């Protein structure tokens, strides 16, 4: 993966990268109000099935000043837990990712439900 990345026209600079993950930061709103992307990987063993696999976290923290004047993050993250089996391919993972994106951003006229507002703003289940 590239050291620095651009997401939605925002340049994220690599802060650190090691064998378990990386952190990138974007500071166009100022150094005290960054947006950060954290990517981490870890091996796991499912407690129910006892099958081992790899867990990957992608987390976005959007720091903002709250009404009390304190800077806190609004965070959104996704975790993929994939059993270590050769049948779990990149195509399978991409397909599941597309389902999540379409659930949140698709429209009823295409492939998704456009439920972003209902889930995150209206707190519907």
N, C-alpha and C positions, 0 to 999 in steps of 0.2 A: 504494500500500500504506500501511497505517496506520503511524504513527511507532512506537507501542508496540503490542505484540501479546500475547495470552495463549495459551499452548500447554499443554494438559493442566493447566489451572488455574494455571499459573505465569506471572506477569507479566514479560515481557521488555521492558526499556526501551531505546529507541534510543540508541546511543552515537555512531554516525556514519552518514551516508548521503551518497554522492556518485554520480557518473555510472556508476561501475563496480560499485557494490554497497553493502552496509550491514552493520552489526554491531549486534546486540541482546544485552543481558546481563540475567540473572536472578540475584539474590543472596540468596535466602531461606536458604541454608546459611551465609551470611556473605560479606563482601566478598572474602575471600581464596579462597573456594571457589565461584566463579560457574559458571553454565552459560551458554554463549554460542552464538548462532546467527549465522553468517556467510553472507551471500548475495552472490555475485559473478557478474558477466557479462563475457564477452570475445568478441570476434570471432575466428574462426579460419578457416584453410584446411586441409582434410584433406590430409595428406601423400601419401596413396595416390590419392584420387580427384580432388584439386585443386579440390574443391567448397568454397565458403565457407559459413559458417554462424555460429551463436551457441552458445557454450558457457556453461552456467550451473552454478555450484557452490552446493550447500546443505550447510553443515558445522555440526555440533553438537559443541562441546567441553564435556565434563563434568569439571571440575577436582576432584581429590580428593587427600587426603594419603596417600602410599604408605607402606609399612612402614618405609622409611628416613627418614621424616619430611619428604620433599620433596613439594611439590605439583606434580602433573603432570596433563595432560588425558587423558581417554579420549575419543577422537574417532570420529565416524561421519560420513561424508559421501557425497553422491550427486552425480554429474556427469551432466548432460544435454547431449549434443552433437547439435544439430539443424541439418541442412542448411537453407540459406536458400531454401527453395522454398515457394510458397504452398500446396502440398498437405500440408505439415507443419503441421497445425492444433492448436489447444489440445485438441481431442478426442483426437487421436492421442497427444499427450503425456500426457494424463490416463489414457488406456488403458494405456500402458506403465507409468506410475506405479502404477496399480492392480495390475498383474501383480507388481511388486516387493513391494508391501505384502502381497498375498495369498500370495506365496511365503514370506514371513517369518512372517506372522501368521494366515493363513487356516487352516482345518482341513480335513482330508480329507473331511469331510461337506459342506463348502460349496465354495468356489472356490479354495482354496489348499492348500499342503502343510505349513504350520506348521513350517518348518525353522529357525526362529530359533535354538533351542538347539543343533541339530546343526551349523549353520554357525558361529555365533559362540562357543559354549562348547566344543563337542566338536571343533571344527576339521575337520569332515567336508567333503568337496568334492562 
